[in-house]
């Protein structure tokens, strides 16, 4: 099936340099509770030593960048006892961007950039003064593609993965979903049952027989959960019914106590 590419592409930068990767990471939106009980909420580069050690959630944002929903999510996870680090892809000047639908090759160039941002963030975990050795990767929509594809090349295994609003299916958004989640890695996929982009509600989905969630990608996993929220919007991780599940998942996989 072919679809009409009526979307728009802006920007020209489609690959990272070492300098741009470092900038995206240094400008990460970061949240954690400080020893005095106050919330640190700001840029990673402004964090000083003295923060208490805790599990880290690396969050790969969607195509709209660090938005109010991302900030609220980070604040909530910080109050739960985690550190939240969201690399800011939009720190890259003239970065390739789109309004859908565009050619799959355009999406894949951006997925490559997002994947490199995730890999770089993971490689820098030990440099974080608040990192206690436990970590989870999470992402939404465009950012969740990289979380699903992530191949961990470090000796420190991730505690789990959270995949929001990405179905891990072959559709207009990828040349192929190419998910790479270890079979024993705890993973949760939370989707709107009527997602405007990755369910059959989307007229340009280009995925015959789509389920709209990661059933096929996760069918052989030993610790997987798939949650469908009827009537939920595309950005759903702050909904109360999602928040309680995310909190329980993070506490379980990190072994965080109190």
TISE-984150 format. One line per field, with one value per atom (N, C-alpha, C): residue number from 1; residue in one letter; chain; atom name; x, z, y. Coordinates in steps of 0.05 Angstrom, whole numbers, plus 5000, padded with zeros to 4 digits. Example, Ala and Ser with C-alpha at 12.3 -4.5 7.8 and 13.67 -1.06 7.14 Angstrom:
// TISE-984150
i <- 1,1,1,2,2,2
aa <- A,A,A,S,S,S
ch <- A,A,A,A,A,A
at <- N,CA,C,N,CA,C
east <- 5264,5246,5264,5257,5273,5258
up <- 5156,5156,5156,5142,5143,5157
north <- 4886,4910,4934,4955,4979,5001
***
This chain:
// TISE-984150
i <- 1,1,1,2,2,2,3,3,3,4,4,4,5,5,5,6,6,6,7,7,7,8,8,8,9,9,9,10,10,10,11,11,11,12,12,12,13,13,13,14,14,14,15,15,15,16,16,16,17,17,17,18,18,18,19,19,19,20,20,20,21,21,21,22,22,22,23,23,23,24,24,24,25,25,25,26,26,26,27,27,27,28,28,28,29,29,29,30,30,30,31,31,31,32,32,32,33,33,33,34,34,34,35,35,35,36,36,36,37,37,37,38,38,38,39,39,39,40,40,40,41,41,41,42,42,42,43,43,43,44,44,44,45,45,45,46,46,46,47,47,47,48,48,48,49,49,49,50,50,50,51,51,51,52,52,52,53,53,53,54,54,54,55,55,55,56,56,56,57,57,57,58,58,58,59,59,59,60,60,60,61,61,61,62,62,62,63,63,63,64,64,64,65,65,65,66,66,66,67,67,67,68,68,68,69,69,69,70,70,70,71,71,71,72,72,72,73,73,73,74,74,74,75,75,75,76,76,76,77,77,77,78,78,78,79,79,79,80,80,80,81,81,81,82,82,82,83,83,83,84,84,84,85,85,85,86,86,86,87,87,87,88,88,88,89,89,89,90,90,90,91,91,91,92,92,92,93,93,93,94,94,94,95,95,95,96,96,96,97,97,97,98,98,98,99,99,99,100,100,100,101,101,101,102,102,102,103,103,103,104,104,104,105,105,105,106,106,106,107,107,107,108,108,108,109,109,109,110,110,110,111,111,111,112,112,112,113,113,113,114,114,114,115,115,115,116,116,116,117,117,117,118,118,118,119,119,119,120,120,120,121,121,121,122,122,122,123,123,123,124,124,124,125,125,125,126,126,126,127,127,127,128,128,128,129,129,129,130,130,130,131,131,131,132,132,132,133,133,133,134,134,134,135,135,135,136,136,136,137,137,137,138,138,138,139,139,139,140,140,140,141,141,141,142,142,142,143,143,143,144,144,144,145,145,145,146,146,146,147,147,147,148,148,148,149,149,149,150,150,150,151,151,151,152,152,152,153,153,153,154,154,154,155,155,155,156,156,156,157,157,157,158,158,158,159,159,159,160,160,160,161,161,161,162,162,162,163,163,163,164,164,164,165,165,165,166,166,166,167,167,167,168,168,168,169,169,169,170,170,170,171,171,171,172,172,172,173,173,173,174,174,174,175,175,175,176,176,176,177,177,177,178,178,178,179,179,179,180,180,180,181,181,181,182,182,182,183,183,183,184,184,184,185,185,185,186,186,186,187,187,187,188,188,188,189,189,189,190,190,190,191,191,191,192,192,192,193,193,193,194,194,194,195,195,195,196,196,196,197,197,197,198,198,198,199,199,199,200,200,200,201,201,201,202,202,202,203,203,203,204,204,204,205,205,205,206,206,206,207,207,207,208,208,208,209,209,209,210,210,210,211,211,211,212,212,212,213,213,213,214,214,214,215,215,215,216,216,216,217,217,217,218,218,218,219,219,219,220,220,220,221,221,221,222,222,222,223,223,223,224,224,224,225,225,225,226,226,226,227,227,227,228,228,228,229,229,229,230,230,230,231,231,231,232,232,232,233,233,233,234,234,234,235,235,235,236,236,236,237,237,237,238,238,238,239,239,239,240,240,240,241,241,241,242,242,242,243,243,243,244,244,244,245,245,245,246,246,246,247,247,247,248,248,248,249,249,249,250,250,250,251,251,251,252,252,252,253,253,253,254,254,254,255,255,255,256,256,256,257,257,257,258,258,258
aa <- X,X,X,X,X,X,X,X,X,X,X,X,X,X,X,X,X,X,X,X,X,X,X,X,X,X,X,X,X,X,X,X,X,X,X,X,X,X,X,X,X,X,X,X,X,X,X,X,X,X,X,X,X,X,X,X,X,X,X,X,X,X,X,X,X,X,X,X,X,X,X,X,X,X,X,X,X,X,X,X,X,X,X,X,X,X,X,X,X,X,X,X,X,X,X,X,X,X,X,X,X,X,X,X,X,X,X,X,X,X,X,X,X,X,X,X,X,X,X,X,X,X,X,X,X,X,X,X,X,X,X,X,X,X,X,X,X,X,X,X,X,X,X,X,X,X,X,X,X,X,X,X,X,X,X,X,X,X,X,X,X,X,X,X,X,X,X,X,X,X,X,X,X,X,X,X,X,X,X,X,X,X,X,X,X,X,X,X,X,X,X,X,X,X,X,X,X,X,X,X,X,X,X,X,X,X,X,X,X,X,X,X,X,X,X,X,X,X,X,X,X,X,X,X,X,X,X,X,X,X,X,X,X,X,X,X,X,X,X,X,X,X,X,X,X,X,X,X,X,X,X,X,X,X,X,X,X,X,X,X,X,X,X,X,X,X,X,X,X,X,X,X,X,X,X,X,X,X,X,X,X,X,X,X,X,X,X,X,X,X,X,X,X,X,X,X,X,X,X,X,X,X,X,X,X,X,X,X,X,X,X,X,X,X,X,X,X,X,X,X,X,X,X,X,X,X,X,X,X,X,X,X,X,X,X,X,X,X,X,X,X,X,X,X,X,X,X,X,X,X,X,X,X,X,X,X,X,X,X,X,X,X,X,X,X,X,X,X,X,X,X,X,X,X,X,X,X,X,X,X,X,X,X,X,X,X,X,X,X,X,X,X,X,X,X,X,X,X,X,X,X,X,X,X,X,X,X,X,X,X,X,X,X,X,X,X,X,X,X,X,X,X,X,X,X,X,X,X,X,X,X,X,X,X,X,X,X,X,X,X,X,X,X,X,X,X,X,X,X,X,X,X,X,X,X,X,X,X,X,X,X,X,X,X,X,X,X,X,X,X,X,X,X,X,X,X,X,X,X,X,X,X,X,X,X,X,X,X,X,X,X,X,X,X,X,X,X,X,X,X,X,X,X,X,X,X,X,X,X,X,X,X,X,X,X,X,X,X,X,X,X,X,X,X,X,X,X,X,X,X,X,X,X,X,X,X,X,X,X,X,X,X,X,X,X,X,X,X,X,X,X,X,X,X,X,X,X,X,X,X,X,X,X,X,X,X,X,X,X,X,X,X,X,X,X,X,X,X,X,X,X,X,X,X,X,X,X,X,X,X,X,X,X,X,X,X,X,X,X,X,X,X,X,X,X,X,X,X,X,X,X,X,X,X,X,X,X,X,X,X,X,X,X,X,X,X,X,X,X,X,X,X,X,X,X,X,X,X,X,X,X,X,X,X,X,X,X,X,X,X,X,X,X,X,X,X,X,X,X,X,X,X,X,X,X,X,X,X,X,X,X,X,X,X,X,X,X,X,X,X,X,X,X,X,X,X,X,X,X,X,X,X,X,X,X,X,X,X,X,X,X,X,X,X,X,X,X,X,X,X,X,X,X,X,X,X,X,X,X,X,X,X,X,X,X,X,X,X,X,X,X,X,X,X,X,X,X,X,X,X,X,X,X,X,X,X,X,X,X,X,X,X,X,X,X,X,X,X,X,X,X,X,X,X,X,X,X,X,X,X,X,X,X,X
ch <- A,A,A,A,A,A,A,A,A,A,A,A,A,A,A,A,A,A,A,A,A,A,A,A,A,A,A,A,A,A,A,A,A,A,A,A,A,A,A,A,A,A,A,A,A,A,A,A,A,A,A,A,A,A,A,A,A,A,A,A,A,A,A,A,A,A,A,A,A,A,A,A,A,A,A,A,A,A,A,A,A,A,A,A,A,A,A,A,A,A,A,A,A,A,A,A,A,A,A,A,A,A,A,A,A,A,A,A,A,A,A,A,A,A,A,A,A,A,A,A,A,A,A,A,A,A,A,A,A,A,A,A,A,A,A,A,A,A,A,A,A,A,A,A,A,A,A,A,A,A,A,A,A,A,A,A,A,A,A,A,A,A,A,A,A,A,A,A,A,A,A,A,A,A,A,A,A,A,A,A,A,A,A,A,A,A,A,A,A,A,A,A,A,A,A,A,A,A,A,A,A,A,A,A,A,A,A,A,A,A,A,A,A,A,A,A,A,A,A,A,A,A,A,A,A,A,A,A,A,A,A,A,A,A,A,A,A,A,A,A,A,A,A,A,A,A,A,A,A,A,A,A,A,A,A,A,A,A,A,A,A,A,A,A,A,A,A,A,A,A,A,A,A,A,A,A,A,A,A,A,A,A,A,A,A,A,A,A,A,A,A,A,A,A,A,A,A,A,A,A,A,A,A,A,A,A,A,A,A,A,A,A,A,A,A,A,A,A,A,A,A,A,A,A,A,A,A,A,A,A,A,A,A,A,A,A,A,A,A,A,A,A,A,A,A,A,A,A,A,A,A,A,A,A,A,A,A,A,A,A,A,A,A,A,A,A,A,A,A,A,A,A,A,A,A,A,A,A,A,A,A,A,A,A,A,A,A,A,A,A,A,A,A,A,A,A,A,A,A,A,A,A,A,A,A,A,A,A,A,A,A,A,A,A,A,A,A,A,A,A,A,A,A,A,A,A,A,A,A,A,A,A,A,A,A,A,A,A,A,A,A,A,A,A,A,A,A,A,A,A,A,A,A,A,A,A,A,A,A,A,A,A,A,A,A,A,A,A,A,A,A,A,A,A,A,A,A,A,A,A,A,A,A,A,A,A,A,A,A,A,A,A,A,A,A,A,A,A,A,A,A,A,A,A,A,A,A,A,A,A,A,A,A,A,A,A,A,A,A,A,A,A,A,A,A,A,A,A,A,A,A,A,A,A,A,A,A,A,A,A,A,A,A,A,A,A,A,A,A,A,A,A,A,A,A,A,A,A,A,A,A,A,A,A,A,A,A,A,A,A,A,A,A,A,A,A,A,A,A,A,A,A,A,A,A,A,A,A,A,A,A,A,A,A,A,A,A,A,A,A,A,A,A,A,A,A,A,A,A,A,A,A,A,A,A,A,A,A,A,A,A,A,A,A,A,A,A,A,A,A,A,A,A,A,A,A,A,A,A,A,A,A,A,A,A,A,A,A,A,A,A,A,A,A,A,A,A,A,A,A,A,A,A,A,A,A,A,A,A,A,A,A,A,A,A,A,A,A,A,A,A,A,A,A,A,A,A,A,A,A,A,A,A,A,A,A,A,A,A,A,A,A,A,A,A,A,A,A,A,A,A,A,A,A,A,A,A,A,A,A,A,A,A,A,A,A,A,A,A,A,A,A,A,A,A,A,A,A,A,A,A,A,A,A,A,A,A,A,A,A,A,A,A,A,A,A,A,A,A,A,A,A,A,A,A,A,A,A,A,A,A,A,A,A
at <- N,CA,C,N,CA,C,N,CA,C,N,CA,C,N,CA,C,N,CA,C,N,CA,C,N,CA,C,N,CA,C,N,CA,C,N,CA,C,N,CA,C,N,CA,C,N,CA,C,N,CA,C,N,CA,C,N,CA,C,N,CA,C,N,CA,C,N,CA,C,N,CA,C,N,CA,C,N,CA,C,N,CA,C,N,CA,C,N,CA,C,N,CA,C,N,CA,C,N,CA,C,N,CA,C,N,CA,C,N,CA,C,N,CA,C,N,CA,C,N,CA,C,N,CA,C,N,CA,C,N,CA,C,N,CA,C,N,CA,C,N,CA,C,N,CA,C,N,CA,C,N,CA,C,N,CA,C,N,CA,C,N,CA,C,N,CA,C,N,CA,C,N,CA,C,N,CA,C,N,CA,C,N,CA,C,N,CA,C,N,CA,C,N,CA,C,N,CA,C,N,CA,C,N,CA,C,N,CA,C,N,CA,C,N,CA,C,N,CA,C,N,CA,C,N,CA,C,N,CA,C,N,CA,C,N,CA,C,N,CA,C,N,CA,C,N,CA,C,N,CA,C,N,CA,C,N,CA,C,N,CA,C,N,CA,C,N,CA,C,N,CA,C,N,CA,C,N,CA,C,N,CA,C,N,CA,C,N,CA,C,N,CA,C,N,CA,C,N,CA,C,N,CA,C,N,CA,C,N,CA,C,N,CA,C,N,CA,C,N,CA,C,N,CA,C,N,CA,C,N,CA,C,N,CA,C,N,CA,C,N,CA,C,N,CA,C,N,CA,C,N,CA,C,N,CA,C,N,CA,C,N,CA,C,N,CA,C,N,CA,C,N,CA,C,N,CA,C,N,CA,C,N,CA,C,N,CA,C,N,CA,C,N,CA,C,N,CA,C,N,CA,C,N,CA,C,N,CA,C,N,CA,C,N,CA,C,N,CA,C,N,CA,C,N,CA,C,N,CA,C,N,CA,C,N,CA,C,N,CA,C,N,CA,C,N,CA,C,N,CA,C,N,CA,C,N,CA,C,N,CA,C,N,CA,C,N,CA,C,N,CA,C,N,CA,C,N,CA,C,N,CA,C,N,CA,C,N,CA,C,N,CA,C,N,CA,C,N,CA,C,N,CA,C,N,CA,C,N,CA,C,N,CA,C,N,CA,C,N,CA,C,N,CA,C,N,CA,C,N,CA,C,N,CA,C,N,CA,C,N,CA,C,N,CA,C,N,CA,C,N,CA,C,N,CA,C,N,CA,C,N,CA,C,N,CA,C,N,CA,C,N,CA,C,N,CA,C,N,CA,C,N,CA,C,N,CA,C,N,CA,C,N,CA,C,N,CA,C,N,CA,C,N,CA,C,N,CA,C,N,CA,C,N,CA,C,N,CA,C,N,CA,C,N,CA,C,N,CA,C,N,CA,C,N,CA,C,N,CA,C,N,CA,C,N,CA,C,N,CA,C,N,CA,C,N,CA,C,N,CA,C,N,CA,C,N,CA,C,N,CA,C,N,CA,C,N,CA,C,N,CA,C,N,CA,C,N,CA,C,N,CA,C,N,CA,C,N,CA,C,N,CA,C,N,CA,C,N,CA,C,N,CA,C,N,CA,C,N,CA,C,N,CA,C,N,CA,C,N,CA,C,N,CA,C,N,CA,C,N,CA,C,N,CA,C,N,CA,C,N,CA,C,N,CA,C,N,CA,C,N,CA,C,N,CA,C,N,CA,C,N,CA,C,N,CA,C,N,CA,C,N,CA,C,N,CA,C,N,CA,C,N,CA,C,N,CA,C,N,CA,C,N,CA,C,N,CA,C,N,CA,C,N,CA,C,N,CA,C,N,CA,C,N,CA,C,N,CA,C,N,CA,C,N,CA,C,N,CA,C,N,CA,C,N,CA,C,N,CA,C,N,CA,C,N,CA,C,N,CA,C,N,CA,C,N,CA,C,N,CA,C,N,CA,C,N,CA,C,N,CA,C,N,CA,C,N,CA,C,N,CA,C,N,CA,C,N,CA,C,N,CA,C
east <- 5017,5000,5017,5011,5026,5009,5022,5008,5018,5001,5008,5024,5048,5066,5060,5040,5030,5043,5062,5075,5096,5110,5130,5156,5179,5205,5219,5229,5245,5272,5291,5318,5334,5360,5378,5398,5401,5421,5409,5421,5410,5430,5454,5474,5486,5494,5507,5537,5549,5578,5583,5608,5613,5605,5608,5601,5571,5556,5527,5515,5526,5517,5522,5545,5551,5533,5526,5508,5480,5470,5444,5442,5464,5465,5467,5486,5490,5465,5449,5425,5401,5405,5383,5366,5340,5322,5324,5330,5338,5322,5312,5298,5307,5310,5314,5310,5304,5301,5328,5333,5359,5358,5381,5382,5366,5362,5347,5317,5308,5280,5269,5285,5276,5280,5266,5267,5287,5307,5324,5309,5306,5293,5307,5323,5338,5355,5377,5395,5415,5422,5441,5468,5476,5502,5503,5480,5480,5479,5479,5479,5507,5508,5533,5535,5559,5562,5546,5542,5527,5499,5490,5464,5464,5442,5440,5439,5450,5449,5421,5414,5387,5386,5365,5362,5357,5365,5362,5343,5325,5308,5317,5328,5335,5310,5300,5276,5281,5272,5276,5250,5249,5225,5214,5190,5177,5185,5171,5179,5175,5159,5154,5175,5194,5216,5208,5223,5219,5195,5172,5147,5136,5114,5103,5097,5088,5082,5108,5130,5156,5165,5162,5170,5154,5128,5111,5118,5124,5132,5157,5177,5202,5199,5182,5177,5165,5146,5132,5151,5168,5187,5208,5215,5235,5223,5198,5185,5181,5181,5179,5205,5227,5253,5273,5267,5285,5297,5319,5329,5320,5312,5300,5319,5328,5347,5336,5328,5316,5334,5351,5368,5350,5359,5343,5353,5340,5348,5346,5328,5324,5346,5366,5390,5408,5401,5417,5407,5422,5413,5406,5383,5374,5370,5362,5357,5334,5337,5316,5290,5267,5241,5220,5196,5175,5148,5128,5101,5092,5078,5073,5049,5049,5069,5090,5115,5137,5149,5170,5182,5195,5194,5205,5235,5249,5277,5282,5264,5266,5263,5243,5239,5264,5275,5298,5323,5326,5349,5346,5322,5317,5319,5309,5312,5341,5358,5387,5398,5390,5400,5390,5365,5354,5368,5373,5387,5415,5429,5456,5454,5433,5430,5426,5410,5406,5432,5446,5471,5491,5492,5511,5503,5478,5469,5476,5472,5478,5508,5524,5553,5563,5547,5555,5543,5528,5515,5534,5557,5575,5587,5582,5592,5572,5547,5526,5530,5532,5537,5515,5491,5468,5462,5478,5473,5482,5464,5470,5475,5476,5481,5457,5433,5408,5396,5387,5376,5355,5337,5315,5315,5309,5305,5275,5266,5238,5237,5216,5212,5184,5177,5150,5150,5132,5128,5154,5162,5188,5211,5212,5233,5232,5208,5204,5216,5218,5230,5259,5274,5301,5302,5284,5283,5278,5260,5254,5278,5293,5315,5341,5342,5367,5382,5408,5426,5447,5446,5464,5491,5511,5539,5555,5543,5557,5555,5572,5570,5548,5536,5515,5488,5473,5448,5426,5409,5387,5367,5353,5334,5307,5301,5276,5273,5252,5245,5216,5210,5183,5179,5159,5154,5126,5125,5099,5092,5068,5057,5074,5085,5098,5091,5081,5069,5089,5114,5134,5124,5111,5102,5114,5114,5122,5099,5105,5085,5099,5084,5094,5118,5122,5142,5170,5172,5198,5200,5225,5228,5222,5229,5220,5224,5208,5208,5235,5247,5274,5277,5256,5258,5279,5293,5315,5314,5294,5291,5298,5319,5326,5302,5300,5277,5272,5293,5290,5289,5288,5288,5259,5253,5227,5219,5195,5187,5157,5148,5120,5114,5094,5085,5057,5055,5029,5020,4996,4986,4957,4950,4922,4909,4886,4872,4864,4864,4856,4877,4902,4924,4922,4924,4919,4941,4964,4986,4991,4988,4997,4975,4950,4928,4915,4895,4882,4865,4864,4851,4866,4891,4908,4904,4895,4890,4915,4938,4963,4981,4970,4986,5002,4991,5005,5016,4998,5005,4981,4977,4954,4954,4932,4930,4943,4947,4960,4944,4958,4945,4945,4965,4967,4981,4994,5009,5030,5047,5071,5068,5045,5040,5060,5065,5083,5112,5120,5148,5154,5134,5138,5128,5119,5105,5122,5148,5166,5180,5173,5187,5176,5194,5187,5176,5180,5172,5162,5139,5128,5099,5092,5064,5056,5032,5021,4995,4993,4969,4956,4931,4915,4896,4897,4879,4858,4833,4812,4809,4807,4802,4825,4848,4871,4883,4895,4909,4936,4949,4975,4995,4996,5014,4999,5007,4990,5004,5030,5045,5038,5025,5017,4988,4973,4946,4948,4929,4930,4931,4916,4916,4943,4957,4984,5005,5002,5022,5025,5003,5004,5019,5014,5028,5058,5064,5092,5107,5095,5107,5113,5093,5096,5118,5119,5139,5167,5171,5197,5206,5189,5196,5204,5189,5195,5221,5226,5250,5275,5273,5297,5302,5282,5284,5286,5275,5277,5259,5269,5254,5250,5225,5219,5228
up <- 5000,5000,5000,4983,4983,4995,5008,5021,5008,5009,4998,5019,5012,5030,5031,5047,5049,5071,5085,5108,5098,5117,5111,5127,5114,5126,5129,5153,5158,5169,5168,5178,5159,5164,5146,5160,5187,5201,5209,5200,5204,5217,5224,5238,5260,5281,5304,5301,5313,5318,5347,5355,5384,5400,5388,5403,5406,5385,5387,5406,5407,5426,5454,5459,5486,5494,5476,5482,5488,5472,5477,5505,5513,5539,5561,5558,5579,5584,5563,5565,5573,5581,5589,5611,5608,5629,5651,5675,5697,5722,5736,5761,5781,5806,5828,5854,5875,5902,5914,5925,5938,5967,5980,6008,6027,6020,6038,6033,6015,6010,5988,5975,5953,5927,5907,5880,5863,5852,5832,5805,5791,5765,5747,5728,5711,5692,5683,5663,5677,5664,5675,5680,5663,5666,5691,5703,5727,5753,5751,5774,5787,5813,5828,5844,5855,5872,5897,5910,5936,5934,5910,5908,5918,5930,5940,5916,5919,5898,5896,5871,5866,5838,5832,5805,5785,5761,5740,5718,5710,5687,5664,5643,5619,5601,5595,5580,5553,5532,5505,5495,5493,5488,5460,5455,5429,5410,5387,5367,5374,5396,5404,5425,5432,5449,5479,5495,5524,5528,5531,5533,5562,5568,5595,5605,5588,5596,5605,5591,5599,5625,5630,5655,5678,5674,5695,5702,5681,5685,5701,5694,5708,5738,5743,5771,5787,5774,5789,5795,5775,5780,5801,5801,5821,5849,5852,5878,5887,5868,5874,5884,5878,5888,5866,5841,5819,5810,5795,5780,5751,5740,5713,5695,5673,5655,5627,5614,5588,5569,5553,5534,5515,5509,5493,5465,5448,5420,5405,5414,5401,5405,5420,5423,5398,5379,5355,5334,5328,5309,5282,5270,5244,5242,5264,5265,5247,5233,5216,5232,5222,5235,5214,5222,5203,5214,5196,5203,5185,5196,5182,5163,5142,5135,5116,5121,5102,5096,5079,5071,5095,5094,5116,5120,5099,5101,5118,5118,5135,5164,5171,5198,5208,5190,5199,5204,5190,5196,5224,5231,5258,5279,5273,5292,5297,5277,5281,5300,5297,5315,5344,5347,5373,5386,5370,5381,5390,5375,5383,5409,5413,5437,5461,5457,5479,5485,5465,5470,5485,5477,5490,5519,5524,5552,5569,5558,5574,5579,5559,5562,5584,5590,5609,5637,5641,5667,5691,5688,5711,5718,5701,5707,5723,5726,5741,5771,5786,5815,5830,5819,5833,5824,5806,5795,5815,5821,5841,5828,5801,5787,5775,5783,5772,5752,5730,5709,5692,5682,5665,5641,5618,5595,5588,5581,5574,5551,5536,5513,5504,5491,5481,5451,5436,5408,5393,5379,5365,5382,5407,5425,5433,5433,5441,5421,5396,5375,5383,5393,5401,5426,5444,5468,5460,5441,5432,5417,5403,5387,5402,5426,5440,5444,5437,5443,5463,5487,5508,5505,5501,5498,5523,5545,5570,5587,5607,5625,5645,5648,5668,5654,5660,5647,5657,5639,5647,5663,5682,5699,5684,5664,5650,5628,5613,5591,5592,5587,5585,5558,5543,5516,5514,5511,5511,5482,5474,5448,5424,5424,5401,5400,5378,5376,5368,5362,5354,5331,5312,5288,5263,5241,5215,5205,5202,5192,5179,5175,5160,5173,5199,5215,5214,5203,5202,5176,5169,5147,5157,5182,5197,5227,5244,5272,5286,5278,5288,5318,5332,5362,5371,5392,5402,5433,5444,5473,5483,5501,5511,5523,5518,5526,5556,5572,5601,5613,5595,5605,5611,5636,5642,5624,5612,5594,5596,5594,5594,5570,5555,5532,5538,5540,5546,5521,5512,5487,5492,5477,5474,5456,5463,5446,5420,5419,5395,5387,5389,5383,5356,5354,5328,5307,5316,5297,5292,5312,5310,5312,5312,5310,5282,5277,5251,5249,5270,5267,5248,5244,5227,5198,5181,5153,5137,5146,5132,5147,5164,5180,5163,5140,5122,5135,5150,5164,5164,5143,5142,5166,5179,5201,5227,5228,5252,5277,5299,5325,5340,5335,5349,5376,5382,5406,5402,5421,5416,5422,5415,5421,5407,5381,5367,5376,5381,5389,5416,5433,5461,5467,5447,5453,5466,5463,5475,5500,5509,5533,5559,5578,5603,5624,5619,5638,5623,5610,5593,5601,5599,5603,5581,5571,5551,5562,5562,5574,5552,5547,5529,5544,5539,5553,5533,5536,5517,5519,5496,5495,5503,5509,5518,5495,5500,5480,5473,5453,5445,5468,5481,5504,5529,5541,5561,5587,5589,5612,5638,5637,5661,5670,5654,5662,5688,5707,5732,5729,5710,5706,5695,5681,5672,5694,5708,5728,5750,5759,5780,5771,5745,5734,5731,5721,5717,5744,5764,5791,5801,5799,5809,5793,5767,5750,5758,5761,5768,5796,5815,5842,5841,5825,5824,5810,5787,5771,5783,5796,5809,5837,5849,5877,5896,5887,5905,5929,5952,5978,5990,5992,6005,5990
north <- 4976,5000,5025,5044,5069,5091,5110,5132,5158,5178,5204,5219,5227,5241,5271,5277,5305,5321,5309,5323,5342,5354,5374,5368,5372,5367,5394,5399,5423,5416,5434,5429,5412,5412,5398,5380,5383,5368,5340,5319,5292,5273,5283,5267,5283,5269,5283,5283,5303,5304,5298,5292,5288,5313,5336,5361,5364,5357,5360,5340,5315,5295,5304,5315,5325,5347,5365,5387,5377,5359,5347,5335,5321,5309,5330,5348,5368,5385,5389,5405,5388,5364,5347,5360,5358,5366,5345,5354,5336,5343,5322,5325,5305,5313,5294,5309,5294,5306,5309,5333,5339,5331,5328,5319,5337,5362,5380,5378,5360,5356,5373,5390,5406,5392,5400,5388,5403,5389,5401,5397,5418,5417,5437,5426,5444,5429,5441,5428,5411,5389,5370,5384,5402,5416,5433,5439,5455,5439,5412,5395,5396,5399,5398,5373,5367,5344,5347,5324,5325,5313,5306,5294,5265,5257,5229,5210,5186,5166,5155,5149,5138,5126,5110,5100,5122,5119,5139,5129,5146,5141,5159,5147,5163,5163,5187,5190,5203,5190,5200,5212,5238,5253,5248,5256,5253,5276,5278,5297,5326,5331,5359,5368,5352,5360,5359,5375,5377,5396,5384,5399,5398,5412,5411,5383,5365,5338,5324,5328,5316,5327,5353,5365,5354,5351,5341,5312,5296,5268,5267,5283,5284,5291,5311,5319,5296,5282,5261,5238,5230,5209,5217,5242,5251,5249,5257,5255,5226,5209,5180,5169,5183,5174,5167,5174,5169,5196,5194,5216,5214,5236,5236,5253,5241,5254,5251,5274,5274,5290,5277,5291,5308,5332,5351,5351,5336,5333,5360,5378,5403,5423,5416,5432,5432,5415,5413,5433,5454,5474,5462,5471,5463,5433,5421,5392,5385,5362,5352,5348,5356,5353,5349,5343,5336,5341,5343,5339,5316,5296,5271,5274,5256,5235,5245,5235,5240,5213,5213,5188,5174,5147,5132,5138,5145,5151,5175,5194,5218,5210,5194,5185,5170,5153,5137,5153,5175,5192,5204,5212,5223,5201,5177,5155,5149,5152,5147,5168,5193,5214,5208,5201,5196,5172,5151,5128,5135,5152,5160,5176,5192,5208,5189,5168,5149,5134,5125,5111,5128,5154,5172,5176,5179,5183,5159,5135,5111,5110,5118,5117,5136,5157,5177,5173,5151,5147,5148,5136,5135,5163,5182,5209,5225,5214,5229,5226,5248,5246,5232,5230,5218,5190,5178,5152,5130,5111,5090,5063,5062,5037,5025,5034,5023,5043,5033,5051,5038,5054,5046,5065,5055,5073,5074,5098,5103,5122,5120,5139,5140,5161,5164,5170,5157,5163,5161,5182,5182,5172,5181,5173,5143,5132,5104,5085,5093,5076,5069,5088,5083,5065,5069,5052,5023,5019,4992,4979,4996,4986,4984,4995,4998,4972,4972,4950,4960,4948,4956,4944,4961,4952,4956,4964,4968,4943,4940,4917,4919,4943,4948,4945,4924,4918,4937,4947,4963,4947,4960,4946,4942,4958,4955,4976,4973,4992,4999,5025,5035,5046,5036,5044,5055,5082,5095,5103,5098,5108,5101,5077,5066,5036,5027,5000,4978,4985,4966,4949,4962,4949,4962,4948,4961,4978,5004,5023,5047,5068,5091,5104,5099,5114,5102,5078,5063,5047,5040,5021,4993,4988,4964,4970,4958,4966,4960,4937,4930,4932,4924,4924,4904,4911,4894,4895,4881,4881,4853,4851,4824,4810,4784,4769,4769,4774,4774,4802,4823,4850,4858,4867,4876,4900,4898,4919,4923,4948,4955,4973,4966,4981,4992,5019,5032,5047,5041,5052,5062,5083,5089,5068,5058,5038,5051,5078,5093,5113,5104,5122,5135,5162,5175,5170,5160,5155,5125,5108,5081,5060,5068,5050,5053,5036,5038,5063,5079,5105,5124,5118,5135,5127,5145,5138,5133,5142,5136,5117,5100,5081,5063,5054,5037,5011,4998,4974,4955,4940,4922,4903,4899,4881,4892,4918,4929,4924,4918,4915,4941,4958,4983,4981,4959,4955,4933,4928,4912,4882,4871,4842,4824,4828,4811,4815,4839,4845,4833,4831,4823,4795,4780,4755,4734,4735,4715,4724,4748,4759,4748,4744,4732,4752,4777,4798,4822,4819,4840,4846,4871,4880,4899,4895,4913,4925,4951,4964,4981,4977,4993,5011,5037,5056,5066,5058,5067,5097,5110,5138,5156,5145,5161,5177,5200,5215,5202,5212,5201,5204,5227,5232,5223,5201,5189,5182,5186,5176,5191,5214,5228,5222,5207,5199,5183,5187,5173,5143,5132,5103,5092,5109,5102,5107,5129,5137,5115,5104,5084,5059,5051,5028,5033,5057,5064,5064,5076,5077,5049,5031,5004,4989,4993,4980,4989,5015,5026,5016,5016,5006,4977,4961,4933,4927,4939,4931,4943,4966,4977,4968,4955,4946,4969,4992,5016,5012,5018,5016,5043,5052,5077,5102
***
